[in-house]
Each structure stands twice: as structure tokens, then as C-alpha cells.
Amino acid sequence: MAFELTGTVKYARRMNGTAKGSGKAYDFFSLIVLDTDEGERIPLQMSADNPQFEDLCKRDQSMLDQPIKVVIRRCLPGTKKDKDTGKETPTVRFFIKKVLFPAAQPATR
């Protein structure tokens, strides 16, 4: 199952380090896309083994506020720990298959 999301890039950054609790290493590209129709911010992740990973890491800051189309390969429900309270809250993680940068479309009337 794959589906597409179009919107505007609001955040783009490589995330790498070691998880405090488990000590496991992580390396992924984090992207937040604003769905311009609904005003919803959608957080996405791309794994380091994706062919586009290195290219996106190099151009992360130039992507901000640019139109984007993302093909999502899967989503997984889970929980996320709040840094301030330590409370676990439900979340969904969306994993990127492919990123496309559509040419600017002329405005329609």
C-alpha cells in the first residue's frame, strides 16, 4: 500500500544519534509537510537506506517552504514519550518511499 501527500515543506532535517533508553543508534531523515488544503502538519520519516536519503540530507534547508509530493510506503501506529511530562501519547509514523518536487503550477482562477 502506498499513498501520496502533496503540500509544503515546513521542516527538514537529518536525525542521527543514539537513543537514551535503549542505546540503539538511529539515522533517518525527518520531514514535516503542511497539507495546504487542510492546514494539517504531517511528520514523515525516510530511512537511511533509501536511495534519495543522502540527496535530501544535503538540500534540507533549501527545501523549506517549497511545494513537495511525497509517496508514503507505510504508516505505523505507536506511542511517543513527551519530553517534559514523560507521558506516552498515541502517534502514527509515516515512512517515505519517494520525494518529488513538482514544477511550480500556475494559479487557477
C-alpha positions as CSV (number, residue, x, y, z in Angstrom):
1,M,0.0,0.0,0.0
2,A,1.4,3.4,-1.0
3,F,-0.3,6.8,-1.0
4,E,0.6,10.3,-1.9
5,L,0.7,13.6,0.0
6,T,1.2,17.0,-1.5
7,G,1.9,20.1,0.4
8,T,4.7,22.5,1.5
9,V,7.8,21.6,3.4
10,K,7.9,23.1,6.9
11,Y,10.8,21.2,8.5
12,A,13.5,19.0,7.0
13,R,16.5,17.6,8.9
14,R,18.7,14.5,9.3
15,M,18.3,12.9,12.7
16,N,21.1,10.7,13.9
17,G,22.4,9.7,17.2
18,T,21.8,7.1,20.0
19,A,18.5,6.6,21.8
20,K,18.9,7.3,25.5
21,G,16.8,4.5,26.9
22,S,17.8,1.6,24.6
23,G,21.3,2.7,23.4
24,K,20.3,1.9,19.8
25,A,21.7,4.0,17.0
26,Y,19.3,5.8,14.7
27,D,19.7,7.6,11.4
28,F,16.8,8.9,9.4
29,F,15.6,12.0,7.5
30,S,12.7,13.9,9.2
31,L,10.3,15.9,7.2
32,I,7.2,17.8,8.2
33,V,4.8,18.6,5.3
34,L,1.9,21.1,5.6
35,D,-1.2,19.9,3.8
36,T,-2.2,23.2,2.3
37,D,-5.8,22.1,1.8
38,E,-6.5,21.1,5.4
39,G,-3.8,23.1,7.3
40,E,-2.6,19.8,8.9
41,R,1.1,19.2,9.6
42,I,2.2,15.7,8.8
43,P,5.5,14.4,10.2
44,L,7.3,11.9,8.0
45,Q,10.5,9.8,8.1
46,M,12.8,8.4,5.5
47,S,15.2,5.6,6.4
48,A,18.9,5.9,5.7
49,D,18.9,3.1,3.2
50,N,16.5,5.0,0.8
51,P,18.3,6.0,-2.5
52,Q,17.2,9.6,-2.0
53,F,18.4,9.9,1.6
54,E,21.8,11.5,1.0
55,D,20.5,14.0,-1.6
56,L,17.7,15.1,0.8
57,C,20.2,15.5,3.7
58,K,22.3,17.8,1.5
59,R,19.4,20.0,0.5
60,D,17.4,20.0,3.7
61,Q,17.4,23.8,4.3
62,S,16.7,24.7,0.6
63,M,13.6,22.5,0.8
64,L,11.8,24.8,3.3
65,D,8.6,26.4,2.1
66,Q,8.8,24.6,-1.2
67,P,6.0,22.5,-2.8
68,I,6.5,18.8,-2.5
69,K,4.9,15.5,-3.3
70,V,5.7,12.5,-1.1
71,V,4.9,8.9,-1.8
72,I,4.3,7.2,1.6
73,R,5.1,3.5,1.7
74,R,3.6,2.7,5.1
75,C,2.4,4.0,8.4
76,L,2.7,2.5,11.8
77,P,0.7,3.3,14.9
78,G,2.7,3.7,18.1
79,T,3.4,5.9,21.1
80,K,5.7,8.8,21.7
81,K,7.0,9.9,25.1
82,D,6.6,13.6,26.0
83,K,10.0,15.1,26.9
84,D,8.5,17.3,29.6
85,T,6.0,15.0,31.3
86,G,7.3,11.6,30.4
87,K,3.7,10.6,29.4
88,E,3.2,8.3,26.5
89,T,0.8,9.5,23.8
90,P,-0.5,7.8,20.7
91,T,1.1,8.7,17.4
92,V,1.4,7.5,13.8
93,R,4.7,7.3,12.0
94,F,4.6,7.8,8.2
95,F,7.5,6.3,6.2
96,I,8.6,7.9,2.9
97,K,9.1,5.8,-0.2
98,K,9.9,8.7,-2.6
99,V,10.0,12.5,-2.7
100,L,9.1,14.6,-5.8
101,F,9.5,18.3,-6.3
102,P,6.7,19.3,-8.7
103,A,7.3,22.2,-11.0
104,A,5.5,25.4,-9.9
105,Q,1.9,25.3,-11.1
106,P,0.3,28.4,-12.4
107,A,-2.5,29.7,-10.2
108,T,-6.1,28.8,-11.4
109,R,-9.0,31.2,-11.2
